[in-house]
Amino acid sequence: MATLYWKSTCTTARNVRAALRAVHPDLGDRNYAKDPLTLAEVRTLVAAAGGVAAVLNTTHAIAKEGGWKASPPDVETFAAAAVAECNLLRRPILLVGDRALVGNQAPAMLAALAASRG
């Protein structure tokens, strides 16, 4: 099963979602701007992406102030921060099985979806 985690106010996320759904109209998705993520979900996304650095929006003020670009926080610190401020997450994030693809990667995401559906 695959799920796209996206934010409806993000143009890139909307564009990637449209591209994916044009080919896979049954793709599950989660607009976390309207339906906030839980700590467990953020932990899952971090693990599937390969670590905090992969999902961290380094342009966010909290990330800049914390020096997180150079030294990302631990998973628990990041998860708590991302639940409180969803803009700390890069977007969109496609979770396919136990692997996550992050950012503006529509071609790679389409390939991952095709491979997962065999």
C-alpha positions in Angstrom: 0.0 0.0 0.0 1.2 3.5 -0.7 0.2 6.8 0.8 1.1 10.4 -0.3 1.5 12.8 2.6 1.1 16.3 1.3 0.1 19.8 2.3 -2.7 21.5 0.3 -1.2 25.0 0.6 2.1 23.8 -1.1 2.1 24.2 -4.8 4.8 21.6 -5.3 2.9 19.1 -3.2 -0.4 19.8 -5.1 1.4 19.4 -8.5 3.1 16.1 -7.5 -0.2 14.8 -6.1 -2.0 15.7 -9.4 0.7 13.9 -11.4 0.5 10.8 -9.3 -3.2 10.6 -9.2 -3.5 11.1 -13.0 -1.8 7.7 -13.3 -2.9 6.1 -10.0 -6.4 7.6 -9.2 -6.8 5.2 -6.3 -3.6 6.4 -4.5 -4.3 7.0 -0.8 -3.3 10.4 0.5 -3.2 12.5 3.6 -3.4 16.2 3.6 -1.7 16.9 6.9 -2.5 20.6 6.8 -6.1 19.5 7.5 -5.5 16.2 9.2 -2.4 16.6 11.4 0.1 13.8 11.7 0.7 12.0 15.0 4.1 11.4 16.6 4.0 7.8 15.5 3.3 8.8 11.9 6.2 11.3 11.9 8.5 8.6 13.3 7.4 6.2 10.6 8.1 8.8 7.8 11.5 9.6 9.3 12.5 5.9 9.5 11.2 5.2 5.9 13.1 8.2 4.5 16.4 7.2 6.2 16.5 9.8 8.9 15.5 13.3 10.0 17.8 15.0 7.5 15.8 13.5 4.6 12.4 15.0 5.7 13.6 18.2 7.4 12.6 21.5 5.8 15.9 23.3 6.4 14.4 26.6 5.3 12.0 26.8 8.3 12.8 29.3 11.0 12.9 26.7 13.7 15.3 24.5 11.8 17.5 27.6 11.1 17.5 28.8 14.7 18.3 25.3 15.9 21.1 24.8 13.5 19.3 21.7 12.3 20.7 21.8 8.8 24.2 21.2 10.0 23.1 18.9 12.9 19.6 17.5 12.6 17.8 16.8 15.9 17.1 13.3 17.1 13.9 11.6 15.9 11.9 12.3 19.0 12.8 16.0 19.1 12.0 16.4 15.5 8.7 14.4 15.7 7.5 16.5 18.5 8.4 19.7 16.7 6.9 18.5 13.4 3.6 17.6 15.1 3.4 21.1 16.5 4.6 22.8 13.3 3.9 20.7 10.1 5.9 23.1 8.0 9.1 21.5 9.4 8.4 18.5 7.0 9.6 18.6 3.5 6.8 17.8 1.1 5.3 15.8 -0.4 6.3 12.4 1.0 5.3 9.2 -0.7 5.4 6.2 1.6 5.5 2.9 -0.4 5.9 0.0 1.9 8.8 0.8 4.2 10.4 3.3 1.9 9.7 7.0 1.6 10.4 9.4 -1.3 10.5 13.0 -0.3 10.1 16.3 -2.3 9.5 17.1 -5.9 10.2 13.6 -7.3 7.1 12.8 -9.4 9.0 10.5 -11.9 10.7 8.5 -9.1 7.4 8.3 -7.2 5.6 7.1 -10.3 8.3 4.4 -10.8 8.1 3.3 -7.1 4.3 3.1 -7.4 4.5 1.0 -10.6 7.1 -1.3 -9.0 5.0 -1.8 -5.9 1.9 -2.7 -7.9 3.9 -5.2 -10.0 
